[in-house]
Amino acid sequence: MTVLVHELKMNLKNFLIWFLSIAALCGGCIFLFPVVKDSMKEMSDSYANMGGFSAAFGLDKLSLATIEGFFATEIGTMYALGAAMYAALLGIGMFSKEEVWHTSEFLHTLPLGRNSIITSKLGAGVILLTFFDLLNFLIFLFSFIGIGEKVDIKPIAVYMLVQYIMHLEVAVICFAISALSKRNQSGAGLGLVLILYMLDLISRITDKMEKLKYATPFYYSNSSDIIGNAGEVNGSLLLIAGLMITLCIAAVYTVYGRRDLAA
């Protein structure tokens, strides 16, 4: 419990910076919708007939002139990328900071087993991501109310829940990288997010690369797919995500428990 509380305190500043930044960006864009709504009607038809580009961003399924379409194609993309970057940095820093800041020697002299430390750090990450997604969901709801638009909340709620799963997956992958490395791998974490996002775009643009969808969590958590299909989610891809989360957590307990740590 001591380590868990310590991790929450250590990560609070970054949590607030990322939450406030993303909430302001996405919430602010929602408030812009009434201003750009009329112009979006003219643009929507053009964007819907741009082939692979339209498919990649969901513009062939949804209209930018509706609040659901605007949220899915504009806000959803920004939120998915920004929140995934936060999840990656959160996961990648859990262990690497101990050795980079030379605090691992002190941490492991405490009457705590390595498994207990792993559990506390993992628990802190889950708590932070839970509050991150929950608070942003509330920001979105208040923003919809603020602009006076009637919104079908169910698909957006499903989207945010699936985003939460995606963020957990990204975080535990980076958590595993952090457990394996003796250096700060923040760049690797952010790079991983961008690569996974690009794999999603490529899998949508060309049919020959469609199988890449199994390699990226951005595919099953895509806002245009979920909101455009009234909240339906690809169950098989969610099972793969659950398996990946389980394997990464198991790898952390196995590898970090045996690894020599830098003082």
C-alpha positions in Angstrom: 0.0 0.0 0.0 2.9 2.4 0.8 4.4 1.9 -2.7 1.0 2.3 -4.4 0.3 5.6 -2.6 3.9 6.8 -3.4 3.4 5.9 -7.1 0.1 7.8 -7.2 1.8 10.9 -5.7 4.8 10.6 -8.0 2.6 10.4 -11.1 0.0 13.0 -10.0 1.7 16.0 -11.7 2.0 14.2 -15.1 -1.6 12.9 -14.7 -2.9 16.5 -14.3 -0.9 17.9 -17.1 -2.0 15.2 -19.6 -5.6 15.2 -18.4 -6.0 18.9 -18.5 -4.3 19.2 -21.9 -6.3 16.5 -23.6 -9.6 17.5 -21.9 -9.1 21.2 -23.0 -8.2 20.2 -26.6 -11.0 17.7 -27.1 -13.6 19.6 -25.0 -12.7 22.8 -26.8 -13.1 21.2 -30.2 -16.6 19.9 -29.2 -17.6 23.5 -28.4 -16.4 24.5 -31.9 -19.0 22.2 -33.5 -21.9 24.7 -33.6 -19.6 27.2 -35.3 -18.4 24.9 -38.0 -21.5 22.7 -38.4 -22.8 24.5 -41.5 -19.5 24.4 -43.3 -19.1 20.7 -42.4 -22.2 19.9 -44.4 -20.4 21.1 -47.6 -17.2 19.2 -46.8 -18.8 16.0 -45.7 -19.8 14.7 -49.1 -16.4 15.5 -50.6 -14.5 13.7 -47.8 -16.8 10.7 -48.2 -15.5 10.0 -51.7 -11.8 10.0 -51.2 -11.2 6.3 -51.3 -8.7 4.9 -48.9 -8.3 8.2 -47.1 -12.1 8.3 -46.3 -11.9 4.7 -45.0 -8.9 5.3 -42.8 -10.6 8.1 -40.9 -14.2 6.8 -41.0 -15.4 9.6 -43.3 -17.2 7.0 -45.5 -19.4 5.9 -42.6 -20.2 9.1 -40.7 -21.1 12.7 -41.6 -19.0 15.5 -40.2 -22.2 17.6 -40.0 -23.6 15.5 -37.1 -22.2 15.7 -33.6 -21.6 11.9 -33.5 -19.7 12.0 -36.8 -17.7 15.0 -35.8 -16.9 13.4 -32.5 -15.9 10.1 -34.0 -13.7 11.4 -36.9 -12.2 14.5 -35.2 -12.3 14.2 -31.4 -12.0 10.4 -31.3 -8.7 10.5 -33.3 -7.1 13.1 -31.1 -8.2 11.4 -27.9 -7.0 8.0 -29.0 -3.6 9.2 -29.8 -3.1 11.6 -26.9 -4.4 9.2 -24.3 -2.4 6.3 -25.7 0.7 8.5 -25.4 -0.1 9.2 -21.8 -0.6 5.5 -21.1 2.7 4.6 -22.8 4.6 7.2 -20.7 2.9 6.0 -17.5 3.8 2.4 -18.2 7.3 3.0 -19.4 8.2 5.0 -16.3 7.1 2.6 -13.6 10.4 0.8 -13.3 12.9 2.7 -15.4 12.7 5.7 -13.1 14.0 3.6 -10.2 17.2 2.8 -11.9 17.6 6.1 -13.8 17.2 8.0 -10.5 19.2 5.4 -8.6 16.4 4.7 -6.1 16.0 0.9 -6.8 18.6 0.1 -4.1 16.5 1.9 -1.4 13.2 0.5 -2.7 14.4 -3.1 -2.6 15.8 -2.8 0.9 12.2 -2.3 2.2 10.5 -5.4 3.7 8.6 -5.9 0.4 9.0 -8.7 -2.1 9.4 -7.9 -5.8 6.0 -9.3 -6.6 4.4 -6.9 -4.0 6.3 -3.9 -5.6 5.1 -5.0 -9.1 1.5 -5.3 -7.9 1.6 -1.9 -6.3 3.0 -0.2 -9.4 0.5 -2.0 -11.6 -2.3 -1.0 -9.3 -1.3 2.6 -9.4 -1.2 2.6 -13.2 -4.7 1.0 -13.4 -6.1 3.6 -10.9 -4.6 6.5 -12.9 -5.8 5.3 -16.2 -9.3 4.6 -14.8 -9.6 8.2 -13.5 -8.1 9.6 -16.7 -10.7 8.0 -19.0 -13.6 8.5 -16.6 -12.9 12.2 -16.1 -12.5 12.7 -19.8 -15.8 11.0 -20.4 -17.4 13.4 -18.0 -15.8 16.3 -19.8 -17.2 15.1 -23.1 -20.7 14.7 -21.6 -20.6 18.2 -20.1 -19.4 19.6 -23.4 -22.3 18.0 -25.3 -24.7 19.5 -22.8 -22.9 22.9 -23.1 -23.5 23.1 -26.9 -27.1 21.9 -26.6 -26.7 18.9 -29.0 -28.7 15.7 -28.6 -26.2 12.9 -28.6 -26.7 9.1 -28.5 -24.5 8.4 -25.4 -24.5 4.6 -25.7 -22.0 4.2 -28.6 -19.8 7.0 -27.1 -19.8 5.2 -23.7 -18.9 1.9 -25.4 -16.1 3.8 -27.3 -14.7 5.2 -24.0 -14.8 1.7 -22.4 -12.9 0.2 -25.3 -10.5 3.1 -25.2 -9.9 2.2 -21.6 -9.0 -1.4 -22.6 -6.7 -0.1 -25.3 -4.9 2.2 -22.9 -4.4 -0.7 -20.4 -3.0 -2.7 -23.2 -0.5 0.0 -24.3 0.4 0.7 -20.7 1.2 -2.9 -19.8 3.2 -3.4 -23.0 5.3 -0.4 -22.0 5.3 -1.7 -18.4 6.9 -4.9 -19.6 9.5 -2.9 -21.6 10.2 -0.9 -18.5 10.8 -4.1 -16.5 13.2 -5.4 -19.1 15.3 -2.2 -19.5 17.7 -0.4 -17.3 17.3 2.9 -19.1 14.5 5.4 -19.6 12.6 4.3 -22.7 10.1 7.1 -23.0 11.0 7.6 -26.6 10.4 3.9 -27.3 7.0 4.2 -25.6 5.9 7.2 -27.7 7.4 5.6 -30.8 5.5 2.4 -30.2 2.2 4.3 -30.0 2.9 6.1 -33.3 3.8 2.8 -35.0 0.7 1.1 -33.8 -1.4 4.0 -35.0 0.3 3.8 -38.4 -0.4 0.1 -38.6 -4.1 0.8 -38.1 -4.1 3.4 -40.9 -2.3 1.1 -43.3 -4.6 -1.8 -42.5 -7.6 0.4 -43.5 -6.2 1.9 -46.6 -5.2 -1.2 -48.4 -6.9 -4.6 -48.3 -3.5 -6.4 -48.8 -2.4 -5.2 -45.3 -5.7 -5.9 -43.6 -4.2 -8.5 -41.3 -2.2 -5.8 -39.6 -5.4 -5.1 -37.6 -4.5 -8.0 -35.4 -1.2 -6.3 -34.4 -2.6 -2.9 -33.3 -5.0 -2.0 -30.5 -6.0 1.1 -32.5 -8.0 -1.0 -34.8 -10.5 -2.5 -32.3 -10.8 0.8 -30.5 -11.4 3.0 -33.6 -14.0 5.6 -32.8 -15.5 5.7 -36.3 -16.1 1.9 -36.3 -17.6 1.8 -32.8 -19.8 4.9 -33.1 -20.7 4.3 -36.8 -21.8 0.8 -35.8 -24.0 1.9 -32.9 -21.6 0.6 -30.3 -20.7 -2.8 -31.7 -17.2 -4.0 -31.1 -15.1 -6.8 -32.6 -15.1 -9.4 -29.9 -12.3 -11.5 -31.3 -9.9 -8.5 -31.3 -10.9 -7.7 -27.7 -10.0 -11.3 -26.7 -6.6 -10.8 -28.4 -6.2 -7.6 -26.3 -7.0 -9.4 -23.1 -4.5 -12.1 -24.0 -1.8 -9.5 -24.7 -2.5 -7.8 -21.4 -2.3 -11.1 -19.5 0.9 -12.1 -21.2 2.6 -8.8 -20.6 1.7 -8.8 -16.9 2.9 -12.4 -16.5 6.2 -11.5 -18.3 6.7 -8.6 -15.8 6.3 -10.9 -12.8 8.6 -13.5 -14.3 11.4 -11.3 -15.7 11.5 -8.5 -13.1 11.5 -10.9 -10.3 14.8 -12.5 -11.5 16.6 -9.5 -13.1 19.7 -7.9 -11.6 18.9 -4.3 -10.7 21.1 -1.3 -11.1 21.7 0.6 -7.8 
